[in-house]
Amino acid sequence: MALEPHQLLEMYRKMVTIRRFDETAVEEFQSGNIPGVVHAYTGQEAVAVGVCSALRHDDRIVSTHRGHGHTIAKGADLKPMMAELFGRSNGYCHGKGGSMHIADFSVGMLGANGIVGAGLPIATGAALAAQLEGRDWVAVAFFGDGASNEGSFNGSLNLAATWKLPVIYVCENNRWASGVPAAYGLSVGDVSVRAVGYNLPGVSVDGTDVLAVYEATEQAVQRARSGEGPTLIECKTYRWRGHSEQRGNPVDPRPQEEINLGPQHDPIASFSAILAEQGVATTASLQQIDEEIQAAVEEAVAFAKASPLPRPEDALLDVFAP
């Protein structure tokens, strides 16, 4: 489906929002203002935005420990997001989830997950619920190349293929599972070929090309909504920063030449060039968007810092079902 100029600009806006949000989150973490951990999504923006741009508001997604990008791309509000990172009571999860466990059911974001591969069966369950209820919702599971080696990957794809569930499995192959290179940890060159074992389509795309990701997802969405079952999409991308943020002297096991690959394949820079070539935007108009987003992120930080910390007596609220 051809995208209108306003849709292309919205994709650009979301990609830049993700970039600025995570750059700021890293700064605040390094300053000691954010507790817990932060896994930056920098460099992978095209995957989250390309996928979520092909979804409806009521479609469901399940994220990973590196979930800020997915959450923003699905339409979450920056202020409660940032407040959650800061551990404040008016964050999305009232300060109990932090960076790795943000959720916003109102936009179909069923939650980030700190357990590798754990989101796959959750998305599969969401797709089963849609099927049983006769809804045309689609569920998406985001996961990394390392998670494709987990049993949850195999069990989820097998069940979804058997029951023809409306679910899309999106592997963000950034070439490193924490400190383990995909070249060592994977038995195959492309994660997408594993789809053959479950009799479902598998495709590998350039995960730094937001339009290529969108097109692959659009086809998978049409397949899912029409009752044809799941699709496995592998998005080959680059993680610019280390596995997680560290204070002091961070250790990154990747060789420097591998680290340098990320900025050489900047998804935002390449997409802005396309927008300029197509006459959709000018350098000045894109700069204005960037400034607006930076202001919104700064407002989110100010909101978070002014927000109250959780009260000790609220420790058990929202933890157990009544």
C-alpha positions in Angstrom: 0.0 0.0 0.0 1.4 3.4 -1.0 1.9 5.7 1.9 0.8 9.3 1.9 3.2 12.1 2.7 1.7 12.7 6.1 2.1 9.0 6.9 5.8 9.1 5.9 6.3 12.2 8.1 4.6 10.5 11.0 7.0 7.5 10.6 10.0 9.9 10.6 8.6 11.7 13.7 8.3 8.5 15.6 11.8 7.3 14.6 13.3 10.6 15.8 11.2 10.5 19.0 12.6 7.0 19.8 16.1 8.3 19.2 15.8 11.4 21.3 14.0 9.6 24.1 16.7 6.9 24.4 19.5 9.4 24.1 18.0 11.3 27.0 17.3 8.2 29.0 21.0 7.3 28.7 22.1 10.8 29.8 19.7 10.6 32.8 20.9 7.1 33.7 24.5 8.2 33.6 23.7 11.2 35.8 22.2 8.8 38.4 18.7 10.0 38.0 17.3 6.7 36.6 17.6 3.6 38.8 17.7 0.0 37.7 18.8 -0.6 34.1 18.4 0.9 30.7 18.7 -0.9 27.3 19.0 1.7 24.6 17.2 1.1 21.3 19.3 3.5 19.4 19.9 2.4 15.8 16.9 0.0 15.6 14.2 2.6 15.2 13.2 1.5 11.7 12.1 -1.9 13.0 9.6 -0.7 15.7 8.2 2.1 13.5 8.1 0.0 10.3 6.2 -2.8 12.1 3.8 -0.6 14.2 3.0 1.6 11.2 1.4 -1.4 9.6 -0.8 -2.1 12.7 -4.1 -0.7 13.9 -4.6 0.9 17.3 -6.3 -2.2 18.6 -3.6 -4.7 17.5 -1.4 -6.0 20.2 2.4 -6.1 20.6 4.7 -7.6 23.2 8.1 -6.2 23.7 11.5 -7.2 25.1 14.0 -5.8 27.7 14.9 -3.2 25.0 11.3 -2.0 24.7 11.3 1.8 24.6 11.1 1.9 20.8 8.2 -0.5 20.5 6.3 1.4 23.2 6.7 4.7 21.5 6.0 3.4 18.0 2.7 1.9 19.3 1.6 5.3 20.5 2.4 5.5 24.2 2.7 8.8 26.0 6.3 10.0 26.7 5.5 11.5 30.1 4.3 8.3 32.0 7.0 6.4 30.1 9.8 8.6 31.4 8.2 8.7 34.9 8.3 4.9 34.9 12.0 4.9 34.0 12.5 7.3 37.0 10.6 4.9 39.2 7.8 7.4 40.0 4.3 6.6 41.1 2.6 8.2 38.1 4.6 6.1 35.6 2.8 3.6 33.5 3.4 0.9 36.1 3.5 3.2 39.1 7.2 3.0 39.3 7.2 -0.8 39.8 8.2 -1.9 36.3 11.0 0.4 35.3 12.6 0.4 31.9 12.2 -3.3 31.2 8.5 -3.7 32.1 6.5 -0.8 30.7 3.0 -1.6 29.5 0.1 0.4 28.1 -2.9 -1.7 27.3 -4.8 1.3 26.0 -2.6 1.4 22.9 -2.2 -2.4 22.6 1.2 -2.5 24.3 0.9 -5.6 26.4 4.3 -5.1 28.1 8.0 -5.3 27.8 9.6 -8.3 29.4 13.0 -8.8 31.0 13.1 -12.6 30.4 14.6 -13.5 27.0 12.0 -15.0 24.7 9.2 -14.7 27.2 7.2 -12.4 25.1 6.7 -14.9 22.3 4.1 -17.1 24.1 2.4 -14.0 25.4 1.8 -12.7 21.9 0.8 -16.2 20.8 -1.8 -16.2 23.6 -3.1 -12.8 22.6 -3.5 -14.1 19.0 -5.4 -17.1 20.3 -7.7 -14.8 22.3 -8.4 -12.8 19.2 -9.2 -16.0 17.3 -11.5 -17.4 20.0 -13.3 -14.1 20.4 -13.8 -13.7 16.6 -11.8 -10.5 16.5 -9.6 -9.5 13.6 -6.8 -8.3 15.9 -3.2 -9.1 15.1 -0.5 -9.7 17.7 3.2 -9.1 17.3 6.1 -10.5 19.3 9.3 -8.6 19.1 12.4 -10.6 20.1 16.1 -10.7 19.4 18.4 -13.2 17.6 19.4 -14.8 20.9 15.7 -15.5 21.8 15.3 -17.5 18.6 17.4 -20.2 20.3 14.9 -20.4 23.2 12.4 -23.1 23.6 9.6 -20.5 23.8 10.4 -19.6 20.2 10.0 -23.1 18.9 6.9 -23.8 21.0 5.2 -20.6 20.0 5.8 -20.9 16.3 4.7 -24.5 16.2 1.4 -23.8 18.1 0.7 -20.7 16.0 1.2 -22.5 12.8 -0.9 -25.5 13.8 -3.8 -23.3 14.8 -3.2 -20.6 12.2 -3.1 -17.8 14.8 -3.0 -14.2 13.7 0.4 -13.4 15.0 3.6 -12.0 13.6 7.0 -12.9 15.0 9.5 -10.1 14.5 13.2 -11.0 15.1 15.4 -8.0 15.6 18.7 -9.5 14.6 21.2 -6.9 15.8 24.0 -9.5 15.5 24.6 -9.8 19.2 22.8 -11.5 22.0 24.2 -9.6 24.9 27.9 -10.5 24.5 27.4 -13.5 22.2 27.8 -12.9 18.4 25.0 -14.3 16.2 27.7 -15.9 14.1 28.6 -18.1 17.0 25.2 -18.5 18.7 23.1 -19.3 15.7 23.2 -22.5 13.7 21.8 -20.7 10.6 22.8 -17.5 8.8 19.2 -16.2 8.6 16.8 -16.7 11.5 14.0 -16.5 8.9 14.8 -19.9 7.5 13.7 -21.5 10.7 10.1 -20.8 9.6 10.4 -23.7 7.2 10.3 -26.2 10.1 6.8 -24.8 11.0 5.4 -24.5 7.5 5.0 -20.8 7.7 6.5 -17.9 5.7 9.8 -16.5 6.7 11.4 -13.4 5.3 14.6 -11.4 6.1 14.6 -7.7 5.5 16.9 -4.7 6.0 16.1 -3.6 9.5 17.6 -0.2 8.9 15.1 0.5 6.0 11.8 1.5 7.6 9.9 1.1 4.3 11.2 -2.4 3.7 10.1 -3.4 7.3 6.7 -1.8 6.7 6.1 -3.6 3.5 7.0 -7.0 4.9 4.8 -6.3 8.0 1.9 -5.1 5.8 1.9 -8.4 3.9 2.1 -10.4 7.2 -0.8 -8.4 8.6 -3.0 -9.1 5.6 -2.1 -12.8 5.9 -2.9 -12.9 9.6 -6.2 -11.0 9.3 -7.4 -13.3 6.5 -6.9 -16.4 8.7 -3.8 -17.7 6.9 -1.8 -17.8 10.1 1.6 -16.4 11.3 4.7 -15.0 9.6 8.3 -14.8 10.8 10.0 -11.6 9.9 13.7 -11.2 10.5 14.9 -7.6 10.6 18.7 -7.3 10.3 19.8 -4.2 12.1 22.5 -2.7 14.4 22.6 -2.0 18.0 24.7 1.2 18.5 25.3 1.0 22.2 26.3 -1.8 24.5 23.8 -4.4 25.7 22.8 -2.2 28.6 24.0 1.1 30.0 26.8 1.0 32.6 28.2 3.8 34.7 31.9 4.3 35.1 34.0 2.4 32.5 31.5 0.4 30.4 32.6 -2.9 28.9 31.5 -3.7 25.4 32.7 -7.1 24.1 32.1 -6.2 20.5 35.2 -5.3 18.3 35.4 -1.7 17.4 34.8 -2.3 13.7 31.5 -4.0 14.7 30.5 -1.0 16.9 31.3 1.4 14.0 28.8 -0.4 11.7 25.8 1.1 13.4 26.3 4.8 12.7 27.3 3.8 9.1 23.8 2.4 8.6 21.7 5.1 10.4 18.0 4.4 9.6 17.0 8.0 10.4 19.6 9.6 8.1 18.7 7.3 5.2 15.0 7.8 5.6 15.4 11.6 5.8 17.3 11.4 2.5 14.4 9.5 0.9 11.9 12.1 2.2 14.0 14.9 0.7 14.3 13.1 -2.6 10.6 12.5 -2.9 9.9 16.2 -2.0 8.0 15.1 1.2 10.1 17.3 3.4 13.0 19.8 3.4 15.9 20.0 5.7 14.3 22.9 7.5 11.0 21.1 8.0 12.7 18.0 9.4 14.8 20.2 11.7 11.6 21.7 13.0 10.2 18.2 13.7 13.4 17.4 15.6 13.2 20.5 17.7 9.6 19.8 18.6 10.4 16.3 19.6 13.4 17.4 21.7 11.1 19.8 23.5 8.6 17.1 24.2 11.3 14.8 25.6 12.5 17.5 27.8 9.0 18.1 29.1 8.7 14.4 29.8 11.9 14.5 31.9 10.6 17.6 33.8 7.4 15.7 34.4 9.2 12.7 35.7 11.5 14.6 38.0 8.5 16.5 39.5 6.5 13.3 40.0 6.2 11.7 43.4 8.0 8.5 44.4 5.9 5.5 45.4 4.8 5.4 49.0 6.1 2.4 51.1 2.5 1.4 51.9 1.8 1.1 48.2 4.4 -1.7 47.7 1.8 -4.5 47.4 -0.7 -2.5 45.3 -1.1 -3.7 41.6 1.0 -6.8 42.4 -1.7 -9.3 43.2 -5.1 -9.7 41.7 -8.0 -9.1 44.1 
